[in-house]
Amino acid sequence: MKKKVVLVQDNKDILEIMDQVLDDEGFEVTSSLTTEPIEKIDEIEPDVVVIDDHIKGTKKGSKIIKELKSNPETEDISAILTSTSNELPQIAEESKADDFIQKPFDIEHMVDVVKKNAE
């Protein structure tokens, strides 16, 4: 069975590249420029959520991860935060993210981080 990834990014080009690469790697990807898939997380039942800190909407990605990690129903879903911020390691730790991907990123590194967290 394919591992499921919810992918939320702020940049359409990056979203499409990540979606295509993860799809090629055998993941079932639900991608969006909005937080809509997060609102349907109980229907999607992803293994991993990859979310950018600067997504469109009122909440930052780090806040969404913090909310997922403090809800008993979603706390076991692996959450990966992406950002260009130099403070990403600290932001990821504070939001209880399982991992982070610094932008700009190497495609192989991104795949490795997602695979590692989908186990």
C-alpha positions as CSV (number, residue, x, y, z in Angstrom):
1,M,0.0,0.0,0.0
2,K,1.2,3.5,-0.9
3,K,2.3,5.8,1.9
4,K,0.1,9.0,1.9
5,V,1.6,12.5,2.0
6,V,-0.2,15.7,2.5
7,L,1.8,18.5,0.9
8,V,1.0,22.2,1.5
9,Q,3.4,24.8,0.0
10,D,3.3,28.5,-0.7
11,N,4.8,28.4,-4.1
12,K,3.0,26.6,-7.0
13,D,6.3,25.6,-8.8
14,I,7.8,24.1,-5.7
15,L,4.5,22.4,-4.9
16,E,4.3,20.8,-8.4
17,I,8.0,19.7,-8.3
18,M,7.6,18.1,-4.9
19,D,4.3,16.5,-5.9
20,Q,5.8,15.0,-9.0
21,V,8.9,13.7,-7.3
22,L,7.1,12.1,-4.4
23,D,4.5,10.6,-6.8
24,D,7.4,9.1,-8.8
25,E,8.8,7.7,-5.6
26,G,5.6,5.8,-5.0
27,F,3.8,8.1,-2.6
28,E,0.1,9.0,-2.8
29,V,0.2,12.8,-2.7
30,T,-2.5,15.2,-1.8
31,S,-1.0,18.7,-2.6
32,S,-2.4,22.1,-2.1
33,L,-1.5,25.8,-1.9
34,T,-4.1,26.1,0.9
35,T,-4.7,24.3,4.2
36,E,-7.8,22.6,2.8
37,P,-6.2,19.1,3.1
38,I,-5.4,19.7,6.7
39,E,-9.1,20.3,7.4
40,K,-9.8,16.9,5.8
41,I,-7.0,15.1,7.6
42,D,-9.2,12.5,9.2
43,E,-10.6,11.6,5.7
44,I,-7.2,11.5,4.0
45,E,-5.3,9.7,6.9
46,P,-1.8,10.7,5.7
47,D,1.4,9.1,7.0
48,V,3.2,12.4,6.6
49,V,2.3,16.0,6.4
50,V,4.9,18.3,4.7
51,I,3.9,22.0,5.2
52,D,5.6,25.3,4.6
53,D,5.8,27.8,7.4
54,H,4.7,30.6,5.2
55,I,1.5,29.2,3.7
56,K,-1.5,31.3,2.5
57,G,-4.1,31.9,5.2
58,T,-4.2,33.1,8.7
59,K,-2.0,30.5,10.3
60,K,1.7,29.7,9.8
61,G,2.7,26.1,9.0
62,S,4.4,25.8,12.4
63,K,1.2,26.7,14.2
64,I,-0.7,24.0,12.2
65,I,1.9,21.4,13.1
66,K,1.7,22.4,16.7
67,E,-2.1,21.9,16.6
68,L,-1.7,18.5,14.9
69,K,0.8,17.4,17.5
70,S,-1.4,18.5,20.4
71,N,-4.4,16.6,19.2
72,P,-4.5,12.9,20.3
73,E,-6.2,12.0,17.0
74,T,-3.4,13.5,14.8
75,E,-0.3,13.5,17.1
76,D,1.1,10.3,15.5
77,I,1.1,11.7,11.9
78,S,4.7,12.6,11.0
79,A,5.0,16.4,10.4
80,I,7.8,18.0,8.3
81,L,8.1,21.8,8.2
82,T,9.7,23.6,5.2
83,S,11.0,27.1,5.1
84,T,13.8,29.4,3.9
85,S,14.2,30.8,7.4
86,N,17.7,30.4,9.0
87,E,15.8,29.7,12.3
88,L,14.0,26.7,10.8
89,P,15.6,24.1,13.1
90,Q,14.4,26.1,16.2
91,I,11.0,26.8,14.7
92,A,10.5,23.1,13.9
93,E,11.6,22.1,17.4
94,E,9.2,24.6,19.0
95,S,6.3,23.4,16.9
96,K,7.1,19.8,17.7
97,A,7.7,19.0,14.0
98,D,9.2,15.6,13.5
99,D,11.6,17.0,10.9
100,F,12.3,19.9,8.7
101,I,13.5,20.7,5.1
102,Q,15.5,23.9,4.6
103,K,14.8,25.7,1.3
104,P,16.3,25.7,-1.2
105,F,16.6,21.9,-0.9
106,D,18.2,19.1,-2.8
107,I,15.6,16.8,-4.3
108,E,17.2,13.7,-3.0
109,H,17.4,15.1,0.5
110,M,13.7,16.0,0.4
111,V,12.8,12.5,-0.7
112,D,15.0,11.0,2.0
113,V,13.4,13.1,4.8
114,V,9.9,12.3,3.6
115,K,10.7,8.5,3.3
116,K,12.4,8.4,6.7
117,N,9.3,10.0,8.3
118,A,6.8,7.9,6.4
119,E,8.1,4.7,8.0
